[in-house]
Amino acid sequence: MRVLIAEQDHPLYAQLLGELAPDLEVLTSGDSAELSRLAADCPVWLGQPDLLATLLRQGHQPQWLQSTWAGITPLLAEGLRRDYRLTRAVGIYGQVMAEFVLTYMLGHEREVLARLVSQVERKWDNRQGQSLAGRKVLIVGTGDIGQRIAEFMLPFGVKLYGIASQPREQAPFVEVAGLDQLGRLVGEVDYVINLLPNTPNTHDLYDAALFKQFKPSGLFINIGRGVAVVDADLVEALKEGHLAGAVIDVCRQEPLPQRHPFWTAWGLLLTGHSSGPTSPPMMVELFLDNLRAYKAKQALRGEVDFERGY
């Protein structure tokens, strides 16, 4: 079977596939024109959505496309065909994103940035740090990644709450409510972690009205999608003290424009879309598992419902 790889790190993916599945005919190139030529008669694609969306726009069509990103927004652009099977990367980001979240939660409790400022100013800083034990954490989006983040947080003694498309019982959460309960829950928790995908229902969700309902001591962490946040409203909410701080990993426009207010917003830390780096070995393992299921005409892990957008 022929497999087209459209990836920035395509030589590594080709090497891994060559070692683990030598029977596959792997086609790849770093040249866009050559990649387009190779895509003309290749049924299975593996790669990053922005490059693959370009191939779709050129009129090429796979039978099945495996994204190497958890988000597949470029492939949902208006005018692109949807008559193929699409799977997104699942099961490979839970730990790295949990580590990212815990890094900034612990840093918030221990006031790491304030201590750094004290050191720069040569001030002896002996303030007593706080603990995560007993803190309430709201994970907005309790799917694959949200579930794994919750599991990693359990040993720290936090109380976990969740938001999903519909209310449901889901361990280890105390409560998983529907999206209509977001306003109630943000006012009851110490941490709000956004993991929601980019869909019409999630645009501009975090606006001035919602930020006013946060606890003044609360920390907002966005590792979902930038379109969920009204940027100006977050900057103003931080200025007015409606929440204690924000860690912003994803933005509406990336890289962030030089004049964007996030650069100088009080209490806001930018982390440059670094929360979930893709592990090529894990990604190739997922792809090969799905390839076996694809050949056997079985269900694929992470298959996208185009109507839902994820």
Sequence and secondary structure as in RCSB ss.txt:
>XXXX:A:sequence
MRVLIAEQDHPLYAQLLGELAPDLEVLTSGDSAELSRLAADCPVWLGQPDLLATLLRQGHQPQWLQSTWAGITPL
LAEGLRRDYRLTRAVGIYGQVMAEFVLTYMLGHEREVLARLVSQVERKWDNRQGQSLAGRKVLIVGTGDIGQRIA
EFMLPFGVKLYGIASQPREQAPFVEVAGLDQLGRLVGEVDYVINLLPNTPNTHDLYDAALFKQFKPSGLFINIGR
GVAVVDADLVEALKEGHLAGAVIDVCRQEPLPQRHPFWTAWGLLLTGHSSGPTSPPMMVELFLDNLRAYKAKQAL
RGEVDFERGY
>XXXX:A:secstr
 EEEEE TTHHHHHHHHHHH TTSEEEE SSHHHHHHHHTT SEEEE HHHHHHHHHTT   SEEEESSS  GGG
G TT    SEEE   SSSHHHHHHHHHHHHHHHHTTHHHHHHHHHTT         STT EEEEE  SHHHHHHH
HHHGGGT EEEEEESS B  TT SEEEEGGGHHHHHTT SEEEE   S GGGTT B HHHHTTS TT EEEE S 
GGGB HHHHHHHHHHTSSSEEEE   SSSS  TT GGGG TTEEE  S S    HHHHHHHHHHHHHHHHTT   
TTB  TTTT 
